[in-house]
Amino acid sequence: MTSKVVYEGNLRTVATHLHSGTVIETDAPLDNGGLAQKFSPTDLVATALASCMCTIMALSAEAKGISLGKIECEVNKIMDTNPRRIGEIKITVIVHGVVKFSDHERSILERAALTCPVFESLHPDTVKTILFVWP
């Protein structure tokens, strides 16, 4: 088993990662009657995409001997209403580094990000708008 999720009331859940004991709390968003004091479940989906992209880029960089450095992602989730679902995830991937990446290295890392497991798991109708910013 990966995790345990408990509904606490007031549109809040507490999820525990069983291997590490790490806890994530969620709230429903304001536009759905929640308090928005924590990530919403759909915020976590969008955030998981960015996290997965970074992780797979780092794994690919390590395998290819590319010095990657720090990556920051700005994540914007846009909801659709009928049915209520994530309509689009916009992510700006900002790669910080002191070295200039070659076109080939950028291609390797971008391809890795755009084929990460979360990206591949999202519904095909979910628009994924990804912008890479290189040094």
N, C-alpha and C positions, 0 to 999 in steps of 0.2 A: 504494500500500500504506500502511496506517495504522500498523501496528506489527509488531514481530518478537518472538516469545515463544520462549524457550529453556528447556527442562527441565534443571535443574542437578543433579538427583539429590536424594535425601532429601526428596521431596515438595515441592520448592521450584522456582519458576519465576522467570525474570527477563524482564520485558517492557520493550521500548524503544520509545518513541514516535519514529517515524522523522523527523518534521519538526523536533522540538525536541531530541531526544536524552534527554529525561526518562526515568528508569528507575523502574519499580515492581517490587518483589519480592513474591512470594506464598509462603505456607506453607499446608499443609493444617492444618485446625483440630485441636485435641487430640482431640476425639471421633471423628476420622477418621484417627487415627494420626500426625498431624503435630506439629510443634513449637509452632505458634501464636505464632511470634516476629514474624510479619508479618501483614498482611491476608491472609485466605483469598480465593479467587476469589469466593465468594458474599458475603463482606464487601464486596468491591469493587462488586458489583451493588447492594447496599443503599445503599452510600455514594454510588455514581453517581446513584442516584435523588435523594438529598438535594442533591447538587451541581447536578444538572440543574434541580431545582425552584428553587433559589436563582438560578441563572443566568437562567432564563426569567422569574422574578419581576422581576429587575433589568432585563432587556430591556423587559419590559412597563411597568415603572415609568418608565423613561427615555422610552419612546414616548408615554406618557400625561402626562408632566410631573409625576410623583409623586416626591417626595423620599423615598427608601427607607431609606438608611442601612445599618446592619449587620444581618445575619441569621445566627443560629446554628441548627444542626440537631442534635438528639440522635437517633441512629439505633440501632435495635434490630432485629436479624435473627433470626427464629425458623425453625428448620429442621423440616421434616417428615421422616418416616423411610421411608415406603413409598408412592411412591418417594422416595429422598433428594433433596430439593429445597427451595428457599426456600418456606416455607408462608405466612409473613407478614413484612412489613416495617412496623415502627412508627417513625414520625418525628414528633418534636415540633419545629415550626418556630417559633423565637423571634425575633420582629422587634423590634429595638432602635431607638428613635428618640425624638427630643425632641418630635415633633409627634404629634398624635392623628390617626389615619387615619379618614376617613369610612367609613360602611358601603359606599358605592359603591367607594371605593378598595380596601378590604379584599376586596370581591367580585372586583374585577378581578385583584388579585394572587393570591388563592387559586385562582381559575379558571385563571390562567396556570400556577401550580405543578402543579395537578392534571391538566393536559393537556400537560405537558412530554414531550419525545420518549422519555425513559427510562420514564416512567410508562405511556405508550401502548405501549411495547415489551414490557413484562412480561406474562407469561402471565396470562390472565383469572382463573385459580384462585389466583393469588398475592394474598393479602389485603394491602391497602395501607391502614393505619390512620394517618391524618395529623391531627395536632392543631396548630392555629395559635394562638400566643400573641402578642397585640398589646399595644403600650404603652397 
